[in-house]
Amino acid sequence: MLQRFKNEPAGTPGSAEHAGTSASPGVPAEVTPAPAAGHDSPTAAGPVPVTRVSVAWAGVWAAAVVAVAFIVFMLQNTAGAQVSFLGLHGTLPLAVALLIAMVAGVLLTLVVGTARITQLRRLARPRRR
């Protein structure tokens, strides 16, 4: 089997460009069969590139799985829960109470994160000029 060395330039005998030719007279060369028409192997063309569409497709699938899990959670947690907040009292399904708490936590995180990003941008602005 022929090996290609690190310092060997492309196109020299023994490289991929000269597959099927002999490196020296009288030495049989390694011959690789051509792929069948229409049946290119993934290794022949290299790895499949990651594109925005492929990332979006993966995101859609992840969102669908999370949505299904969320629906199952909502359907399994329909029992009533006593809720008291700022003098208001009431009964809500447990899933709805947890959803409201989650949304409040996300909003609080977004507000604090936005304030921190704004602070860092103001600190970085004089350094740019």
Secondary structure, DSSP 8 states (H G I E B T S, - for coil): -----TTS-TTSTTSGGGTTS-SSTT----------TT---HHHH-S----HHHHHHHHHHHHHHHHHHHHHHHHH--SEEEEEETTEEEEEEHHHHHHHHHHHHHHHHHHHHHHHHHHHHHHHHHHH-
